[in-house]
Amino acid sequence: MKLISRLIQLITISIFGVLFADQTSFQFEIINTRDGLSDNEITSVTNDGRGFLWLGTKEGLNRYDGYEVTVYNSNPFDTTALSGNRIWDIYKDRDGDIWSLTDKSLDLYIYGINKFKRYSTGSKPTFVTQDLEGLLWVATESNGLFSINKKTGNKKNYVFKPSDPYSISSSNFDSKQFNPIVIDTSGNIWVGTVSGLNYYRKDKDFFQRFMSSGSNLNTVSNNRINTLLVQDNEIYIGTPSGLDKINTNDFSINRLAQSQWFSPLNQYSVNKLLDFGSDKNMVGFWVATTTGMVFYNGAYQMFEDLAWDYLFGQYINNVDSDSKGNLWIDVVAFTGLIHFNTENFFQNSGMFDDTDFTLLQPSADGSLAEVDEPQSVANANINDLFIDSHDNLWVGTQLGLNHLINTSQNFNSITKGPKQLKGENVRSVLIDDNQNIWISHENGIDKLSKDMKPIKTYTSDPTNKNSLLSEETSALAITSDGLLWAGSQYEGLTIIDTKRNRFSRFNAIRDDEVGGGINLTGKINTIYQSENIVWLSTRDGIAKVELEPKQRSNFSFSVYRYDLYPDKEFLLNATAFLSDANNNEMWIGTETNGLFRINAQSMEEIAHYILDKTDEKSFSSFGVKTIHQDKNGVIWIGTPGEGLYRYNNTANNFDRWSVYNGLPSNTVSSIISD
């Protein structure tokens, strides 16, 4: 009865919103740990076919009935429990059943018995969809593609095989792809990987590949496929180099960038494609790019920019539409959402006014509120958007779940006062030998004195090589020679000689000895020094730099990339390093492949620690946040969602502590000895 009553409230709210659709006023309520959520950071949101809202967090799965929260946690030794506490996404199939994407599994919730059925994927699932026959198709980070028959429980794995030209073009996908698997109007499967587009021939059980060939305009513009969209007998393909169109009848390909689409900024990197919808009086689609929103007007076969001040030129992180076709847009430049009321746009064939846009940002309690201009808001990034069948908007953030509850003329505004920091989304903090504090964030790097007074700010200037590679900065390290190493949040590295104010910038980490395009791209996860060697990692692999005495520039990298050494699983998305003081071994923690010990010189694996369901003393977490060695030489490991572990050297096993043993959280981000 409680659930039915709450649904009636939601429906009433929805109707109220329709009656006042011409107003751009919003009021949100915030739902967080005070209301019973297992964690404030919401990674994913969806509803099921039974009226419940499901929320993924890094501390378990939450079911919300409108009043109360039920939390589901993992148990490594119970096969009917969740396979992991980190929920990367949630998928609702056509039956209304819920599937949770964990570190290495897709878990189906079984109603009635309140348990889960696990489908192991061997790697982090990144995307799920369902074809016309009901088969689920699952993309994974490094273990290819899976098909799952829900009725029979049968599972099939498709991976890249170098000797088989009819295998899928790559076994790798990533979570930044939107709709990398689509079903065309004939029911055929199209799969975009990080290296090639594939057409799956169901009748013959093989893949036909479509690869980029630089100057050949009749091939895809880039082998990395970011997003796919089906319209009639055509599939639109978004890549970092442009937008392409393939005819599903004859497989002919046309590149649209600089032939039909002309960007005023000469930038054509496409993140996501979104259809206008069949009920609109315009035919076309939205194009989310790294430099703003673009729309395609099918009637005129023209592309145009959505040239609004706070949108044009901005990196679009995500975009979604409600049942009326209004857009909710998440940009990287500032925390919050842009709401675009598209009523005028569709009525006037693409014309719009500034008043059609509304800015919303988190207030002090985390609830979204309207603002006139974007402000810098700390640690409240948008993780997921979900619009339910009643047109209610649910927004998962780092501060909890936002629910758009009704239309109101009462607002809260956000103002920024004087602060020591130039940015607020803190990514890394260091304390140097002089007790100065170094902090990286979305606007560069701040150096503060030990009494928190500003000393200097490092920012980026594209016209000045003697500045940061990019403002958005993440991993930091200060090496023994006093150099500051700063990883960019999206790609590249800056090494700063702070005494001489000289900068060395690296757009990519290239292997200077091997050459031949061997490099690491993407965000640098962590930077670590062991004696005269600096280690750093990205999703692609690991790089090492041997420092020479008094060396201030001309750094030479050795690169070890996972796709070139697939047997070395520690290369994939390493997140933490520790040089063992007891020997010459290196401990490496990863995002989803567990914990490793390796020989630091030969880069050969010594031991791989991961869940053994028969051994309660095994290392039962797929992910690692931090590794620490105390003054007694004992190794401690902090994990994302599975608690704290201590390595027992003699027995070669682990002790574990979690919230059930008194920890305030199962996520341990940092460990320090006193």
C-alpha positions as CSV (number, residue, x, y, z in Angstrom):
1,M,0.0,0.0,0.0
2,K,2.9,2.3,0.8
3,L,4.4,1.8,-2.7
4,I,1.0,2.4,-4.4
5,S,0.5,5.6,-2.4
6,R,4.0,6.9,-3.4
7,L,3.3,6.1,-7.0
8,I,0.1,8.2,-6.9
9,Q,2.2,11.1,-5.5
10,L,4.7,10.7,-8.3
11,I,2.0,10.6,-11.0
12,T,0.4,13.7,-9.5
13,I,3.8,15.5,-9.5
14,S,4.2,14.5,-13.2
15,I,0.8,15.9,-14.2
16,F,1.5,19.1,-12.2
17,G,4.8,19.4,-14.2
18,V,2.9,19.1,-17.5
19,L,0.3,21.8,-16.6
20,F,3.2,24.2,-16.0
21,A,5.5,23.1,-18.7
22,D,6.1,26.6,-20.0
23,Q,7.8,27.6,-16.7
24,T,11.5,26.9,-16.2
25,S,11.4,26.6,-12.4
26,F,12.6,23.5,-10.7
27,Q,12.7,22.2,-7.1
28,F,14.6,19.0,-6.2
29,E,14.7,16.9,-3.1
30,I,17.9,15.1,-2.0
31,I,18.0,11.5,-0.9
32,N,21.2,10.3,0.7
33,T,22.7,8.2,3.5
34,R,20.5,10.0,6.1
35,D,17.6,8.3,4.3
36,G,19.2,4.9,4.3
37,L,21.3,4.8,1.2
38,S,24.5,2.8,1.4
39,D,26.6,5.6,0.0
40,N,26.0,9.2,-1.2
41,E,27.8,8.7,-4.5
42,I,25.2,7.4,-6.9
43,T,26.7,5.7,-10.0
44,S,23.5,4.6,-11.7
45,V,19.8,4.9,-11.5
46,T,16.9,3.0,-13.1
47,N,13.4,1.7,-12.2
48,D,12.1,-1.9,-12.6
49,G,8.8,-3.3,-13.9
50,R,7.4,-3.4,-10.3
51,G,7.5,0.2,-9.2
52,F,10.9,0.2,-7.4
53,L,13.8,2.6,-8.0
54,W,17.2,0.9,-8.1
55,L,20.4,2.9,-7.3
56,G,23.9,1.7,-7.9
57,T,26.7,2.9,-5.6
58,K,30.3,1.9,-4.8
59,E,29.0,0.5,-1.5
60,G,26.3,-1.8,-2.8
61,L,22.9,-1.9,-4.6
62,N,20.0,0.1,-3.2
63,R,16.2,-0.5,-3.8
64,Y,14.0,2.5,-3.0
65,D,10.2,2.3,-2.7
66,G,9.6,6.0,-2.2
67,Y,10.0,5.8,1.6
68,E,12.5,3.2,2.6
69,V,15.8,1.9,1.2
70,T,16.8,-1.8,1.1
71,V,20.6,-2.3,0.6
72,Y,22.1,-5.4,-1.1
73,N,25.8,-6.0,-0.4
74,S,28.3,-8.6,-1.8
75,N,29.4,-11.7,-0.1
76,P,32.4,-13.3,-1.9
77,F,31.5,-16.7,-0.5
78,D,27.8,-16.7,-1.2
79,T,27.0,-17.3,-4.9
80,T,23.4,-16.0,-4.5
81,A,24.6,-12.6,-3.2
82,L,25.9,-9.7,-5.3
83,S,29.3,-10.5,-6.9
84,G,30.7,-7.1,-5.8
85,N,29.8,-3.9,-4.0
86,R,30.9,-1.6,-6.8
87,I,27.9,-1.2,-9.0
88,W,29.0,0.5,-12.3
89,D,25.6,0.5,-14.0
90,I,22.2,-1.0,-13.8
91,Y,20.2,-2.4,-16.8
92,K,16.5,-3.0,-17.0
93,D,15.5,-5.7,-19.6
94,R,12.2,-5.8,-21.5
95,D,10.7,-8.0,-18.7
96,G,11.4,-5.2,-16.2
97,D,14.1,-7.3,-14.5
98,I,17.2,-5.7,-13.0
99,W,20.8,-6.5,-13.9
100,S,23.7,-5.1,-11.9
101,L,27.1,-4.5,-13.6
102,T,29.8,-5.2,-11.0
103,D,33.6,-5.5,-11.4
104,K,33.6,-8.8,-13.3
105,S,30.0,-10.0,-13.5
106,L,26.4,-9.2,-14.6
107,D,24.1,-10.1,-11.7
108,L,20.3,-10.7,-12.3
109,Y,18.1,-10.0,-9.3
110,I,15.6,-12.8,-8.7
111,Y,12.3,-11.5,-7.4
112,G,10.5,-13.6,-4.8
113,I,13.5,-15.2,-3.4
114,N,15.5,-12.0,-3.0
115,K,18.7,-13.4,-4.4
116,F,21.0,-12.9,-7.4
117,K,22.1,-15.0,-10.3
118,R,25.7,-14.2,-11.5
119,Y,26.9,-14.3,-15.0
120,S,30.7,-14.0,-14.8
121,T,32.3,-11.8,-17.5
122,G,35.9,-12.0,-16.4
123,S,36.2,-8.3,-16.9
124,K,34.3,-5.2,-16.0
125,P,31.0,-5.0,-18.0
126,T,30.6,-1.6,-19.7
127,F,27.3,-1.8,-21.6
128,V,24.3,-4.0,-21.9
129,T,21.5,-4.1,-24.5
130,Q,18.8,-6.7,-25.7
131,D,18.1,-7.8,-29.2
132,L,14.8,-8.5,-30.9
133,E,15.0,-12.2,-29.9
134,G,15.5,-11.4,-26.2
135,L,19.3,-12.2,-26.1
136,L,21.3,-9.8,-23.9
137,W,24.6,-8.5,-25.4
138,V,27.2,-7.4,-22.9
139,A,30.4,-5.4,-23.7
140,T,33.3,-5.8,-21.3
141,E,36.4,-3.7,-20.7
142,S,38.9,-6.4,-21.8
143,N,37.2,-9.7,-22.3
144,G,35.2,-9.0,-25.5
145,L,31.5,-9.4,-26.1
146,F,29.0,-11.8,-24.4
147,S,25.6,-13.0,-25.4
148,I,23.3,-14.3,-22.6
149,N,20.1,-16.3,-23.0
150,K,18.1,-15.3,-20.0
151,K,15.7,-18.3,-20.4
152,T,18.3,-21.0,-20.7
153,G,21.1,-19.4,-18.8
154,N,23.5,-20.0,-21.7
155,K,26.4,-17.6,-22.2
156,K,28.7,-17.2,-25.2
157,N,31.9,-15.1,-25.4
158,Y,33.2,-13.4,-28.5
159,V,36.9,-12.2,-28.4
160,F,39.4,-10.9,-30.8
161,K,41.6,-13.7,-32.3
162,P,44.6,-12.4,-34.3
163,S,44.6,-15.5,-36.6
164,D,40.8,-15.3,-37.3
165,P,39.7,-12.4,-39.6
166,Y,36.1,-13.2,-38.8
167,S,36.5,-12.7,-35.1
168,I,35.4,-9.4,-33.5
169,S,37.9,-6.6,-34.3
170,S,38.8,-6.0,-30.6
171,S,38.1,-7.4,-27.2
172,N,38.2,-4.0,-25.6
173,F,35.4,-1.5,-24.7
174,D,35.2,1.3,-22.1
175,S,32.6,3.0,-20.0
176,K,32.9,6.3,-21.9
177,Q,31.2,4.7,-24.9
178,F,27.5,5.4,-25.4
179,N,25.4,2.8,-27.2
180,P,28.4,0.8,-28.6
181,I,26.0,-2.0,-29.5
182,V,22.8,-1.3,-31.5
183,I,20.2,-3.5,-33.3
184,D,19.3,-2.3,-36.8
185,T,15.7,-2.4,-38.2
186,S,16.3,-6.0,-39.5
187,G,17.5,-7.2,-36.1
188,N,21.2,-7.4,-37.0
189,I,23.8,-6.6,-34.3
190,W,26.3,-3.8,-34.8
191,V,29.2,-3.5,-32.3
192,G,31.5,-0.6,-31.9
193,T,34.7,-1.4,-30.0
194,V,37.7,0.8,-29.1
195,S,39.3,-0.5,-32.3
196,G,36.8,-1.0,-35.1
197,L,33.2,-1.4,-36.0
198,N,31.7,-4.8,-36.4
199,Y,28.6,-6.3,-38.1
200,Y,27.6,-9.7,-36.6
201,R,26.3,-12.2,-39.0
202,K,23.9,-14.3,-36.9
203,D,23.3,-16.8,-39.7
204,K,27.0,-17.7,-40.0
205,D,28.2,-16.7,-36.6
206,F,31.0,-14.4,-37.6
207,F,31.8,-10.7,-37.6
208,Q,32.4,-8.5,-40.6
209,R,34.8,-5.7,-39.7
210,F,34.8,-2.0,-40.8
211,M,38.2,-0.3,-40.1
212,S,39.5,3.2,-40.7
213,S,41.9,3.7,-43.5
214,G,43.1,7.3,-43.0
215,S,42.7,9.0,-46.4
216,N,40.0,6.7,-47.7
217,L,36.8,8.7,-47.2
218,N,34.7,5.6,-47.7
219,T,35.9,4.1,-44.4
220,V,35.0,5.0,-40.8
221,S,36.8,8.1,-39.6
222,N,38.5,6.5,-36.6
223,N,38.8,2.9,-35.3
224,R,37.6,4.0,-31.9
225,I,33.8,4.0,-31.9
226,N,32.3,6.3,-29.3
227,T,28.6,6.0,-30.1
228,L,26.1,4.5,-32.6
229,L,22.6,5.5,-33.6
230,V,20.1,3.7,-35.9
231,Q,17.8,5.7,-38.1
232,D,15.8,3.6,-40.7
233,N,18.3,1.8,-42.9
234,E,21.3,3.9,-41.8
235,I,23.6,3.8,-38.8
236,Y,25.3,6.9,-37.6
237,I,28.8,6.4,-36.1
238,G,30.4,8.9,-33.7
239,T,34.2,8.7,-33.3
240,P,36.9,11.0,-32.0
241,S,37.5,12.2,-35.6
242,G,34.0,12.8,-36.7
243,L,30.6,11.5,-37.7
244,D,30.0,8.8,-40.3
245,K,27.0,7.1,-41.9
246,I,26.8,3.5,-43.1
247,N,24.0,2.1,-45.2
248,T,22.8,-1.3,-43.8
249,N,21.8,-2.5,-47.2
250,D,25.0,-2.1,-49.2
251,F,27.4,-1.2,-46.3
252,S,28.5,2.0,-48.1
253,I,30.1,4.5,-45.7
254,N,30.2,8.3,-45.9
255,R,32.1,10.7,-43.6
256,L,30.0,13.7,-42.8
257,A,32.6,15.9,-41.0
258,Q,33.8,18.6,-43.4
259,S,31.5,17.3,-46.2
260,Q,28.1,17.9,-44.7
261,W,28.9,19.0,-41.2
262,F,31.1,22.1,-40.9
263,S,32.1,23.0,-37.3
264,P,33.0,26.7,-36.6
265,L,35.6,25.5,-34.2
266,N,36.9,22.9,-36.7
267,Q,36.4,20.2,-34.0
268,Y,34.5,17.0,-34.8
269,S,35.0,14.6,-31.8
270,V,31.6,13.0,-31.1
271,N,30.7,11.6,-27.7
272,K,27.0,10.7,-28.0
273,L,24.1,10.6,-30.5
274,L,20.5,11.1,-29.4
275,D,17.4,10.8,-31.6
276,F,14.9,13.7,-31.7
277,G,12.1,11.1,-31.2
278,S,9.4,9.9,-33.6
279,D,6.7,12.3,-32.2
280,K,8.5,15.5,-33.1
281,N,7.7,17.6,-36.2
282,M,11.4,17.6,-37.0
283,V,13.4,14.6,-38.2
284,G,16.9,14.5,-36.9
285,F,19.2,13.9,-33.9
286,W,21.4,15.6,-31.4
287,V,25.2,15.3,-31.5
288,A,27.1,15.7,-28.2
289,T,30.7,16.7,-28.9
290,T,33.8,17.8,-27.1
291,T,33.0,21.4,-28.1
292,G,29.2,21.7,-27.5
293,M,25.8,20.4,-28.7
294,V,25.1,20.1,-32.4
295,F,21.8,19.1,-34.1
296,Y,21.1,17.5,-37.5
297,N,18.0,18.9,-39.3
298,G,16.9,16.0,-41.5
299,A,14.6,18.2,-43.6
300,Y,17.4,20.4,-44.7
301,Q,20.2,17.8,-44.3
302,M,22.1,20.4,-42.3
303,F,24.1,20.4,-39.1
304,E,24.0,23.5,-36.7
305,D,25.5,24.3,-33.4
306,L,23.3,24.9,-30.3
307,A,25.1,28.2,-29.8
308,W,24.2,29.2,-26.2
309,D,26.8,31.0,-24.1
310,Y,27.3,28.2,-21.4
311,L,27.1,25.4,-23.9
312,F,29.0,26.4,-27.1
313,G,32.6,25.2,-27.0
314,Q,31.9,23.0,-23.9
315,Y,32.8,19.3,-23.5
316,I,29.5,17.4,-23.3
317,N,29.8,14.6,-20.7
318,N,26.3,13.3,-21.1
319,V,22.8,14.3,-22.4
320,D,19.4,12.8,-22.1
321,S,15.8,13.7,-23.1
322,D,12.5,13.4,-21.3
323,S,9.2,12.4,-22.9
324,K,8.6,16.0,-24.2
325,G,12.0,16.0,-25.9
326,N,13.5,18.5,-23.5
327,L,17.3,18.0,-23.0
328,W,19.2,17.6,-19.7
329,I,22.9,18.2,-20.4
330,D,25.9,17.6,-18.3
331,V,29.0,19.5,-19.2
332,V,32.6,19.0,-17.9
333,A,33.3,22.7,-17.3
334,F,31.1,23.0,-14.2
335,T,29.1,20.8,-11.9
336,G,25.4,20.6,-12.5
337,L,22.9,20.4,-15.4
338,I,21.7,22.5,-18.2
339,H,18.0,22.1,-19.0
340,F,16.9,23.0,-22.6
341,N,13.2,23.5,-23.1
342,T,12.8,22.4,-26.7
343,E,9.2,23.5,-27.3
344,N,10.2,26.6,-29.2
345,F,13.0,24.6,-31.0
346,F,10.7,22.0,-32.5
347,Q,7.9,24.5,-33.2
348,N,10.2,26.8,-35.1
349,S,12.4,24.4,-37.0
350,G,15.5,24.7,-34.9
351,M,15.1,28.3,-33.6
352,F,15.6,28.9,-29.9
353,D,16.0,31.7,-27.3
354,D,18.3,32.2,-24.3
355,T,15.3,31.9,-22.0
356,D,14.8,28.3,-23.2
357,F,17.9,27.3,-21.1
358,T,18.2,26.9,-17.3
359,L,21.3,26.3,-15.2
360,L,21.0,24.0,-12.2
361,Q,23.8,23.3,-9.7
362,P,24.0,21.5,-6.3
363,S,23.3,23.7,-3.2
364,A,24.9,23.2,0.2
365,D,22.8,20.1,1.0
366,G,23.4,18.6,-2.5
367,S,20.0,19.3,-4.0
368,L,20.0,20.9,-7.4
369,A,18.8,24.5,-7.6
370,E,18.7,27.2,-10.3
371,V,21.5,29.7,-10.7
372,D,22.1,32.6,-13.0
373,E,25.7,31.8,-13.8
374,P,27.8,28.6,-13.2
375,Q,29.7,28.4,-10.0
376,S,32.5,26.1,-8.9
377,V,30.9,23.5,-6.6
378,A,33.0,20.9,-4.7
379,N,32.8,17.2,-5.3
380,A,29.2,17.0,-6.6
381,N,29.7,15.6,-10.1
382,I,26.8,14.2,-12.0
383,N,27.2,10.4,-12.4
384,D,23.9,9.4,-14.0
385,L,20.6,10.7,-15.3
386,F,17.4,8.7,-15.3
387,I,13.9,9.8,-16.5
388,D,11.2,7.3,-15.4
389,S,7.9,6.4,-17.1
390,H,6.1,9.2,-15.2
391,D,8.7,11.7,-16.5
392,N,10.3,12.2,-13.1
393,L,13.9,13.2,-13.3
394,W,16.4,11.3,-11.0
395,V,20.0,12.6,-10.9
396,G,22.7,10.5,-9.3
397,T,25.6,12.7,-7.9
398,Q,28.5,12.4,-5.5
399,L,26.3,13.9,-2.8
400,G,23.2,11.7,-3.2
401,L,20.2,11.2,-5.3
402,N,18.3,14.3,-6.7
403,H,14.6,13.9,-7.5
404,L,12.8,16.7,-9.4
405,I,9.6,16.9,-7.3
406,N,7.6,19.8,-8.7
407,T,7.5,23.3,-10.2
408,S,8.1,26.2,-7.8
409,Q,8.9,29.9,-7.7
410,N,11.1,29.4,-4.6
411,F,14.8,29.1,-5.3
412,N,18.1,28.9,-3.6
413,S,21.1,30.5,-5.3
414,I,24.8,29.7,-4.8
415,T,27.4,32.3,-4.4
416,K,31.1,31.8,-4.1
417,G,33.1,33.6,-1.4
418,P,36.8,34.2,-1.1
419,K,38.7,30.9,-0.7
420,Q,42.3,29.6,-0.7
421,L,41.6,27.3,-3.6
422,K,41.0,28.3,-7.3
423,G,39.0,25.1,-7.8
424,E,36.8,22.9,-5.7
425,N,36.7,19.4,-7.2
426,V,39.9,18.2,-5.5
427,R,41.6,15.3,-7.2
428,S,44.9,14.9,-5.3
429,V,46.6,16.3,-2.3
430,L,50.4,16.3,-1.5
431,I,52.5,17.7,1.4
432,D,56.1,18.4,0.5
433,D,59.3,18.4,2.7
434,N,58.6,22.0,3.7
435,Q,55.1,21.2,4.8
436,N,53.6,23.1,1.8
437,I,50.3,21.7,0.5
438,W,49.8,20.9,-3.2
439,I,46.2,20.4,-4.4
440,S,45.1,19.5,-7.9
441,H,41.6,20.3,-9.2
442,E,39.5,21.3,-12.2
443,N,41.3,24.7,-12.5
444,G,44.9,23.6,-12.2
445,I,47.1,23.2,-9.1
446,D,47.3,25.3,-5.9
447,K,50.3,25.6,-3.6
448,L,49.4,26.5,0.0
449,S,51.6,27.1,3.0
450,K,51.2,24.9,6.0
451,D,48.9,27.5,7.6
452,M,46.7,27.2,4.4
453,K,47.7,30.6,2.9
454,P,47.9,30.7,-1.0
455,I,51.4,30.7,-2.4
456,K,51.0,30.1,-6.1
457,T,48.5,28.7,-8.6
458,Y,49.5,26.8,-11.7
459,T,47.1,27.0,-14.7
460,S,47.1,26.2,-18.4
461,D,47.6,28.6,-21.2
462,P,47.3,26.9,-24.7
463,T,49.5,29.6,-26.2
464,N,52.3,29.2,-23.5
465,K,54.3,26.0,-23.3
466,N,55.5,27.1,-19.9
467,S,52.2,26.2,-18.3
468,L,50.1,23.1,-17.5
469,L,49.1,20.9,-20.4
470,S,45.5,21.3,-19.2
471,E,43.7,23.0,-16.3
472,E,41.9,19.8,-15.3
473,T,44.6,18.1,-13.2
474,S,44.4,14.8,-11.3
475,A,47.3,12.7,-10.1
476,L,50.2,14.5,-8.4
477,A,53.7,13.4,-7.2
478,I,56.8,15.2,-6.1
479,T,59.9,13.2,-6.9
480,S,63.1,13.1,-4.8
481,D,64.7,15.8,-6.9
482,G,61.9,18.2,-6.2
483,L,60.1,18.0,-9.6
484,L,56.3,18.2,-9.5
485,W,54.6,15.6,-11.8
486,A,51.0,16.4,-12.7
487,G,48.7,14.1,-14.7
488,S,45.9,15.7,-16.7
489,Q,42.4,14.6,-15.9
490,Y,41.8,13.5,-19.4
491,E,45.1,12.9,-21.1
492,G,48.8,13.7,-20.8
493,L,51.4,14.8,-18.2
494,T,53.2,18.0,-17.1
495,I,56.5,17.9,-15.2
496,I,57.3,21.1,-13.5
497,D,60.7,22.3,-12.2
498,T,59.1,24.6,-9.6
499,K,62.4,26.3,-8.7
500,R,63.1,27.4,-12.3
501,N,59.4,27.6,-13.3
502,R,60.1,25.4,-16.3
503,F,57.5,23.0,-17.7
504,S,57.9,19.8,-19.7
505,R,54.5,18.8,-21.3
506,F,53.6,15.4,-22.8
507,N,50.3,15.0,-24.7
508,A,50.9,11.2,-24.6
509,I,53.4,9.0,-22.9
510,R,55.5,7.6,-25.8
511,D,58.1,4.9,-25.6
512,D,61.2,6.7,-26.7
513,E,63.3,3.5,-27.2
514,V,60.8,1.3,-29.1
515,G,59.0,4.1,-30.9
516,G,56.6,3.1,-33.6
517,G,53.6,4.7,-32.0
518,I,53.9,2.8,-28.7
519,N,52.3,5.2,-26.2
520,L,49.8,5.5,-23.4
521,T,46.8,7.7,-23.7
522,G,44.0,8.7,-21.4
523,K,44.0,9.9,-17.8
524,I,47.0,9.1,-15.6
525,N,45.7,7.1,-12.6
526,T,48.6,7.4,-10.3
527,I,52.3,8.4,-10.2
528,Y,54.8,6.7,-7.9
529,Q,58.6,6.9,-7.3
530,S,60.7,3.9,-6.2
531,E,64.3,4.8,-5.8
532,N,65.3,6.4,-9.2
533,I,62.4,5.0,-11.1
534,V,59.1,6.8,-11.6
535,W,56.0,4.6,-12.3
536,L,52.8,5.9,-13.8
537,S,49.7,4.2,-15.2
538,T,46.7,4.8,-17.4
539,R,43.9,2.5,-18.5
540,D,46.1,1.3,-21.4
541,G,49.2,0.2,-19.3
542,I,52.2,1.3,-17.3
543,A,55.2,3.5,-18.1
544,K,58.5,3.8,-16.3
545,V,61.1,6.6,-16.3
546,E,64.6,6.2,-15.0
547,L,65.7,9.5,-13.5
548,E,69.3,10.6,-14.0
549,P,71.1,12.7,-11.4
550,K,70.0,16.4,-11.6
551,Q,67.9,15.6,-14.6
552,R,65.3,18.4,-15.2
553,S,64.1,17.6,-18.8
554,N,64.3,15.2,-21.7
555,F,62.7,12.3,-19.9
556,S,62.7,8.9,-21.6
557,F,59.8,6.6,-21.0
558,S,59.5,2.8,-21.3
559,V,55.9,1.8,-22.1
560,Y,54.2,-1.5,-21.3
561,R,50.8,-1.6,-22.9
562,Y,48.2,-4.2,-22.0
563,D,47.1,-4.8,-25.6
564,L,50.7,-5.8,-26.5
565,Y,51.2,-8.0,-23.4
566,P,47.7,-9.4,-22.7
567,D,49.1,-12.1,-20.4
568,K,50.2,-9.3,-18.0
569,E,46.9,-8.4,-16.4
570,F,48.5,-6.0,-14.0
571,L,49.0,-3.6,-16.9
572,L,45.3,-3.0,-17.3
573,N,44.1,0.1,-15.4
574,A,46.7,0.0,-12.5
575,T,45.6,2.2,-9.7
576,A,48.3,1.9,-7.0
577,F,52.0,1.0,-6.7
578,L,54.1,0.0,-3.7
579,S,57.8,-1.0,-3.7
580,D,58.2,-3.6,-1.0
581,A,60.9,-2.6,1.5
582,N,61.5,-6.3,2.3
583,N,62.6,-7.3,-1.2
584,N,62.8,-6.0,-4.8
585,E,59.2,-6.7,-5.6
586,M,56.5,-4.2,-6.7
587,W,52.9,-4.5,-5.5
588,I,50.4,-3.3,-8.1
589,G,46.7,-2.7,-7.5
590,T,44.2,-2.5,-10.4
591,E,40.8,-1.2,-11.0
592,T,39.1,-4.6,-11.7
593,N,41.8,-7.3,-11.9
594,G,42.8,-7.5,-8.2
595,L,46.2,-7.3,-6.6
596,F,49.6,-8.3,-8.0
597,R,53.2,-8.8,-7.0
598,I,55.7,-8.5,-9.8
599,N,59.5,-8.3,-10.4
600,A,60.1,-4.6,-10.9
601,Q,63.1,-5.2,-13.2
602,S,61.7,-7.9,-15.5
603,M,58.0,-6.9,-15.3
604,E,57.1,-10.5,-14.7
605,E,54.3,-11.5,-12.5
606,I,55.2,-13.3,-9.2
607,A,51.7,-13.6,-7.7
608,H,48.1,-12.6,-8.5
609,Y,45.7,-12.2,-5.6
610,I,42.0,-12.5,-6.4
611,L,38.9,-14.1,-5.0
612,D,39.1,-17.8,-4.2
613,K,35.6,-18.9,-3.2
614,T,37.0,-21.8,-1.2
615,D,39.3,-19.7,0.9
616,E,38.0,-17.0,3.3
617,K,41.6,-15.7,3.7
618,S,41.9,-14.9,-0.1
619,F,42.0,-11.4,-1.4
620,S,38.3,-11.0,-2.2
621,S,38.2,-7.6,-3.9
622,F,38.6,-7.0,-7.6
623,G,39.6,-3.4,-7.1
624,V,42.4,-1.6,-5.2
625,K,42.5,2.0,-4.1
626,T,45.7,2.3,-2.1
627,I,48.6,0.1,-0.9
628,H,50.6,1.0,2.3
629,Q,53.6,-0.6,4.1
630,D,53.8,0.2,7.8
631,K,57.0,0.6,9.9
632,N,57.0,-3.1,10.7
633,G,56.9,-4.0,7.0
634,V,53.3,-5.1,6.9
635,I,51.3,-4.5,3.7
636,W,47.9,-3.0,4.0
637,I,45.5,-2.6,1.1
638,G,42.5,-0.2,0.8
639,T,39.7,-1.2,-1.6
640,P,36.7,0.4,-3.2
641,G,33.7,-1.2,-1.6
642,E,35.2,-4.3,0.0
643,G,37.0,-2.9,3.0
644,L,40.6,-3.0,4.4
645,Y,43.0,-6.0,3.9
646,R,46.2,-6.9,5.7
647,Y,48.7,-9.2,4.0
648,N,50.1,-12.1,6.1
649,N,53.5,-12.7,4.6
650,T,54.2,-16.1,6.3
651,A,50.8,-17.6,5.4
652,N,50.5,-15.8,2.1
653,N,46.9,-14.8,2.8
654,F,44.9,-11.8,4.0
655,D,42.8,-10.6,6.9
656,R,39.9,-8.4,6.1
657,W,38.0,-5.6,8.0
658,S,34.7,-4.1,6.8
659,V,31.7,-2.1,8.1
660,Y,30.7,-5.2,10.0
661,N,34.0,-4.9,12.0
662,G,33.5,-1.2,12.7
663,L,34.9,0.6,9.6
664,P,32.7,3.7,8.8
665,S,32.8,2.7,5.1
666,N,33.8,-0.3,2.9
667,T,35.7,2.2,0.6
668,V,39.2,2.8,1.9
669,S,41.0,5.5,-0.2
670,S,44.1,6.2,1.9
671,I,46.2,4.6,4.6
672,I,48.7,6.4,6.8
673,S,50.8,5.1,9.7
674,D,51.1,7.2,12.8
